[in-house]
Amino acid sequence: MLKKILRGAGGDALKYFPVRLVPALTSLVTVPVFTRMVDKADYGNFYLVNSMTSLAATLATAWITSSVVRFYWVYERKGERDTYISTILWSTIGSIAAVSALAAIAVFAFPGAFSDGVQRLLPIAFAGLGVNYLVQVLQQIMRAANRSSAYATLAVASNILATVFGVYFVAGAKMGAFGILLGVVIGNALLVPFGLRNARSEGSLSPVHYSRDALYEFARFGFPMVPSAISSWMLILSDRYIIGLTRNAGEVGVYSVAYGLGDKIMNLIVLPLLMTMGPVMVQTFEKHGQELAQQVQTQFTRYFMMATLPLLAGMIAVSQDFLAVFTGEQYRAAYGILPIVSAGVLCNGLVQIAGNGAALHKKTTIIMTNTMIAAIAQVAANLVLVPRFGYPVAAWTTLGSYIVLLSLTWIRSRPFMAWRIPWADIARTALAAILMGASVWGISRFIGTSFVTLLVEALAGAVLYIALLVVVGAVRADERAFLTEVAARVGTRLKGRR
């Protein structure tokens, strides 16, 4: 049963992979364009406004998105998917409308609280709040149902359309940061009908099936997650405000570009695994019990580290060359942030794995207080250190706060479901990653800095890492057989298409 679950999860992870691959690849297009055509202060204002709308969306939808994944299989088992879909959809629309109205009132009531650059971007940002996050909730329904292909199609299409429109408005229409936001709004608006059609295939969209009892159940589970989501927002985005408040918008722009690249590259691997893990853990727990869920959690830990440690090692090895190739001159000094951010993303992924015990047993208050403690510690550290040392210290405080959060989550989730960490497997994986990273760094010292050389280093690193995994014994015999089987199937399909 464990192997069957993990094989299914592996298939879903591969389907989710394009969801992160496409944003990572499009970033390699948009970042060189935007960092050469958008002034760093304007870019800084863009990130500040993006952070505001992200906070508003967190208030509106965090309780819903957490309930989407947790309760799909509960309502599916009861044969009440119409109630589930209708309640999720109309609760999302009502919540977004209410928070958007309150945010708009607050912005217009206190216009002096924002710089001219921020005020110029606010109208389009709040105009897109509803459509952007409605699409995200519709995506989460597909994820909860383990319909990874539908989820991936909607997410990839959203990213591609936003990129195409954004590049046009920035490079063609010369609209600066405003054009980036406008591109995202138009790209998501075009996909709302497709998202609704996918949701309709799972249950009724009619408000007739809206259930106050279901809403109460979702709210009871989800509302404790709102402070947790706000705390997560603080962990990820509050440093931009502190940098902008105590330094300047230009430093916000430089820091955010480097942070965004490190985040996207790491999440290329992290998010497909985590998006797969959530529904699989819930389904396993509900259908087969805690013991099997623990075994799945242990294997997810192993595969997570096997996939992310080499990416972190590679980022450490080539961070300076990477930023030199993909950003404009005024952004390149922030190359040291890339590996620190990457380590933070890795730790945050481990937090999601460690917290399964609390989440499966619906102990959302524990998740909330853990995240709040880590967020408060990070904000306090930033307020003390950023004014003196500038934006580089914000990356270190973020990493430190994730380490605090991971420790709290591990300790406080243990009474509900012990996290069995495969230490020996992780040690072998880490050895392979370190050796690969050192080799790539050595290669980079002898060849020039260009897109082609980065590509060569990435390919060489991937081949070397796979070989080292086998040499140090990190890949088991049954896993090698499974990978050989998958490769043979792919080869057969490719030959058949010819």
Secondary structure, DSSP 8 states (H G I E B T S, - for coil): -HHHHHHHHHHHHHHHHHHHHHHHHHHHHHHHHHHHHS-HHHHHHHHHHHHHHHHHHHHHHHHHHHHHHHHHHHHHHHT-HHHHHHHHHHHHHHHHHHHHHHHHHHHHH-GGGS-HHHHHHHHHHHHTHHHHHHHHHHHHHHHHTT-HHHHHHHHHHHHHHHHHHHHIIIIIS--THHHHHHHHHHHHHTTHHHHHHHHHTTS---GGG--HHHHHHHHHHHTTHHHHHHHHHHHHHHHHHHHHHHS-HHHHHHHHHHHHHHHHHHHHHHHHHHHHHHHHHHHHHHHH-HHHHHHHHHHHHHHHHHHHHHHHHHHHHHHHHHHHHHS-GGGGGGGGHHHHHHHHHHHHHHHHHHTHHHHHTT-HHHHHHHHHHHHHHHHHHHHHHHHHH-THHHHHHHHHHHHHHHHHHHHHHTTTS-----HHHHHHHHHHHHHHHHHHHHHHTTS--SHHHHHHHHHHHHHHHHHHHHHHT-S-HHHHHHHHHHHHHHHHHHHHH-
